[in-house]
């Protein structure tokens, strides 16, 4: 967008239909407030299945997509916005669909030379019956974010995670099972500038207790973020370059966040997944990294809007 922010009517999409609804509401509130502080006219939209009709009536100049998870982050909403011809933020239809599918993401990254974990997709009921790979391993939905439905099966476990086979399991019939990589949890934000994607820094994340799950990500004080991460310089640079490489290989736009595990004993760095609409909550990693490199929250939100376009 080339017009000043103060001249724009921005529709901020939040909430939505996924299991990450509450996180999205928080992201949307923060971003809407940042836009209003800078003079934009903002309409907050709790996105539902009538989204096309709502946006047709509103006729905003730009759509800020603060949705997380399925439907809002997987290409579906992006397709609606493309159909309506509305400039919007973050990645387009194809990149959004690819990155939401962890199995397809791994295939593309592997082909691009980015190291990813082993494992693969398995029927969830088979995973609930027996160890499909040797523990320790991770079970997670193939198309969810925010560590929703993620389980760690530790070494020496008597059996797999029974919840995956339950009748009320809501995350698909196939699940991703990956070897657990010990060591550090790392994250790298990438800003997809016109001159090329720029990785900001590396954050080392330590959960206060247990595993880096949903609560550790979003509860105040649930994890400790160290940035820049205390890594050997060569590893630090590998993480930055891998995140930029992933951003490009998947065709992403705007801001992304790549999540890594680093085994500092074996010197193994693997990219777990790429988030095309990372959290913008008070505890989120991307705003922290942006602030660390001198890009304040309001400036980051403004840049995301300025980067909006259609098609993506």
C-alpha positions in Angstrom: 0.0 0.0 0.0 1.4 3.4 -0.9 -1.2 5.6 0.8 -0.5 6.9 4.4 -1.9 4.8 7.2 -4.0 7.7 8.4 -5.9 7.6 5.1 -6.7 3.9 5.2 -9.7 1.9 6.4 -8.2 -1.4 7.7 -10.3 -4.4 8.5 -8.5 -6.5 11.1 -9.6 -10.2 10.9 -9.5 -12.0 14.3 -11.0 -14.9 16.1 -12.1 -17.2 13.4 -13.1 -20.9 13.5 -9.9 -22.7 14.6 -8.7 -24.0 17.9 -6.4 -21.0 18.0 -9.3 -18.6 18.2 -8.3 -17.1 21.6 -4.8 -16.4 20.5 -6.1 -14.8 17.3 -8.4 -12.5 19.3 -5.4 -11.3 21.3 -3.3 -10.8 18.2 -6.1 -8.9 16.5 -6.7 -6.6 19.5 -3.0 -5.7 19.7 -2.7 -5.0 16.0 -5.9 -3.0 15.8 -4.9 -0.8 18.7 -1.5 -0.2 17.0 -3.2 0.9 13.8 -5.5 3.2 15.6 -2.6 4.8 17.4 -1.2 5.7 14.0 -4.4 7.2 12.8 -6.0 4.4 10.7 -9.7 3.8 10.7 -10.0 0.3 12.0 -12.9 -2.2 11.9 -12.4 -5.3 14.0 -14.0 -8.3 12.3 -14.6 -11.5 14.2 -14.3 -13.7 11.1 -17.0 -16.3 10.4 -18.4 -18.1 7.4 -20.1 -14.9 6.2 -16.7 -13.2 5.9 -17.2 -12.5 2.2 -20.5 -10.7 2.7 -19.1 -8.7 5.7 -16.1 -7.5 3.7 -18.2 -6.7 0.7 -20.3 -4.5 2.8 -17.3 -2.9 4.6 -15.2 -2.2 1.5 -12.0 -1.7 3.4 -8.8 -0.4 1.7 -6.8 -3.2 3.2 -7.3 -6.4 5.3 -5.0 -7.2 8.1 -5.2 -10.9 8.6 -4.6 -11.7 12.3 -6.3 -15.1 12.1 -4.3 -18.2 13.3 -4.8 -21.9 12.5 -7.1 -23.7 10.0 -9.3 -21.7 7.7 -7.7 -18.4 8.5 -4.1 -19.4 7.9 -4.3 -22.3 5.4 -5.3 -20.5 2.2 -9.1 -20.5 2.6 -9.5 -17.0 3.8 -6.8 -15.9 1.5 -8.8 -17.3 -1.4 -11.8 -15.2 -0.3 -9.7 -12.1 -0.2 -8.3 -12.8 -3.6 -11.8 -13.3 -5.0 -12.9 -10.0 -3.6 -9.8 -8.3 -4.9 -8.9 -6.8 -1.5 -5.3 -6.1 -0.6 -4.3 -8.2 2.4 -1.3 -9.0 4.6 0.9 -12.0 5.1 1.2 -14.9 2.7 -1.0 -15.8 -0.3 -3.1 -18.8 -1.0 -0.5 -21.3 -2.1 2.2 -20.5 0.6 -0.5 -20.5 3.3 -1.8 -23.8 2.2 1.6 -25.4 2.0 3.0 -24.2 5.3 -0.2 -25.3 7.2 0.4 -28.8 5.9 3.5 -29.9 7.9 4.2 -33.0 5.7 4.2 -30.9 2.5 6.3 -28.2 4.1 8.9 -30.8 5.1 9.0 -32.2 1.5 9.6 -28.7 0.1 12.2 -27.7 2.6 14.0 -31.0 2.2 14.2 -30.4 -1.5 15.5 -26.9 -0.9 18.3 -28.2 1.2 16.9 -27.2 4.7 17.3 -29.9 7.3 14.1 -31.2 8.8 13.2 -34.0 11.2 12.5 -37.5 10.1 9.2 -39.3 10.7 6.1 -39.0 8.7 2.3 -39.2 8.6 0.5 -42.1 10.3 -3.1 -43.0 11.0 -4.0 -41.7 14.4 -5.5 -44.9 15.6 -2.4 -46.9 14.7 -0.4 -44.3 16.6 -2.6 -44.7 19.6 -2.1 -48.5 19.5 1.6 -48.9 19.2 4.9 -47.1 18.9 5.2 -46.4 15.2 8.8 -45.2 15.8 11.1 -45.7 18.7 10.6 -43.2 21.7 11.3 -40.5 22.4 9.1 -38.9 19.7 6.6 -36.1 19.1 3.0 -36.6 18.0 1.3 -33.6 16.5 -1.6 -32.7 14.1 -0.5 -32.2 10.5 -2.4 -29.0 10.1 -2.6 -27.1 13.4 -0.4 -24.5 15.1 0.4 -23.1 18.5 1.3 -26.6 19.8 -2.4 -27.5 19.8 -2.7 -31.3 20.1 1.1 -31.9 20.5 2.4 -34.7 22.7 5.8 -35.8 23.7 6.2 -39.6 24.2 9.3 -40.0 26.3 12.0 -42.6 26.2 10.9 -45.7 28.1 7.2 -44.9 27.7 5.1 -48.1 28.1 2.8 -47.1 25.3 1.9 -44.3 22.9 -0.5 -41.4 23.6 -4.1 -42.8 23.9 -5.7 -39.4 23.4 -4.8 -39.5 19.7 -7.1 -42.4 19.2 -10.1 -41.0 21.1 -13.4 -40.5 19.4 -13.4 -36.8 20.2 -10.0 -36.2 18.6 -10.6 -33.1 16.4 -7.3 -32.7 14.5 -7.6 -35.0 11.5 -7.3 -38.8 10.8 -3.5 -38.6 10.2 -0.9 -37.2 12.6 2.7 -36.3 12.2 5.1 -38.4 14.2 8.7 -37.2 14.5 11.8 -38.2 16.4 12.2 -35.9 19.4 15.3 -33.7 19.0 16.8 -32.9 22.4 18.4 -29.6 23.1 17.3 -26.0 22.4 14.0 -24.6 21.1 14.8 -21.8 18.7 12.7 -19.3 16.7 13.6 -16.9 13.9 11.4 -14.2 12.5 11.7 -13.2 8.9 10.5 -9.9 7.3 10.0 -10.4 3.6 11.2 -7.1 2.3 11.2 -6.2 -1.4 15.0 -6.4 -1.5 14.8 -10.0 -0.1 13.8 -11.6 3.1 15.6 -10.5 6.3 15.9 -12.8 9.3 15.8 -10.6 12.5 17.5 -12.6 15.2 17.4 -16.0 17.0 15.4 -16.5 20.2 16.2 -19.4 22.6 13.0 -20.5 24.3 13.0 -22.3 27.7 9.6 -23.4 29.1 9.3 -22.8 32.8 8.1 -26.3 33.3 7.9 -29.4 31.1 7.4 -29.2 27.4 7.0 -26.1 25.2 3.3 -26.6 24.8 0.3 -24.2 24.3 0.4 -23.0 27.9 4.2 -22.4 27.8 3.7 -20.4 24.6 0.9 -18.1 25.7 0.5 -18.0 29.5 2.3 -15.1 31.1 5.6 -16.3 32.4 5.1 -19.7 30.7 8.5 -19.6 29.1 11.7 -17.6 29.1 12.9 -16.0 25.9 16.6 -15.2 25.5 17.5 -13.0 22.5 19.8 -13.1 20.9 20.2 -16.8 21.6 23.4 -17.9 23.2 24.7 -20.0 20.4 28.0 -20.4 18.6 28.1 -17.8 15.8 28.2 -20.4 13.1 25.0 -22.0 14.4 23.3 -18.6 14.9 24.0 -17.8 11.2 22.8 -21.2 10.1 19.5 -20.6 11.7 19.1 -17.2 10.2 19.9 -18.4 6.7 17.7 -21.5 7.0 14.7 -19.3 8.0 15.3 -17.0 5.0 15.7 -20.0 2.7 12.4 -21.5 4.0 10.6 -18.2 3.5 11.7 -18.1 -0.1 11.2 -21.8 -0.9 7.6 -21.8 0.4 6.8 -18.6 -1.4 5.9 -16.6 1.7 5.2 -12.9 2.0 5.2 -10.4 4.8 6.3 -11.8 8.2 7.0 -15.4 9.0 8.4 -17.3 12.0 10.5 -20.5 11.7 10.7 -22.8 14.6 13.8 -25.0 15.1 15.3 -27.6 17.5 19.1 -27.6 18.0 20.9 -30.6 19.5 24.0 -28.9 20.8 25.6 -32.3 21.6 25.4 -33.6 18.1 25.4 -30.1 16.4 22.1 -30.9 14.6 19.8 -28.0 13.7 16.4 -28.9 12.2 13.6 -26.7 11.1 10.2 -27.9 12.5 7.7 -25.6 10.8 7.1 -22.2 9.3 4.3 -20.0 10.6 2.9 -17.6 8.0 0.8 -15.6 10.5 2.8 -15.7 13.7 1.3 -14.5 17.0 1.2 -10.8 17.7 0.2 -11.2 21.4 2.1 -9.6 24.4 4.1 -12.8 24.8 4.8 -13.4 21.1 8.2 -14.0 19.6 8.0 -11.9 16.4 7.3 -8.5 18.1 10.1 -9.3 20.6 12.5 -9.9 17.8 11.4 -6.9 15.9 11.9 -4.7 18.9 15.3 -6.2 19.5 16.5 -5.0 16.1 14.9 -1.5 16.5 11.5 -2.1 14.9 8.9 -1.2 17.5 5.5 -2.9 17.6 3.6 0.0 15.9 6.3 0.2 13.2 6.1 -3.5 12.6 2.3 -3.4 12.2 2.5 -0.5 9.9 5.1 -2.3 7.8 2.9 -5.3 7.5 0.0 -3.1 6.2 2.3 -1.3 3.8 3.4 -4.7 2.4 -0.2 -5.7 1.7 -1.3 -6.4 -1.9 -3.6 -8.4 -4.1 -2.8 -10.8 -5.6 -0.2 -12.1 -3.1 
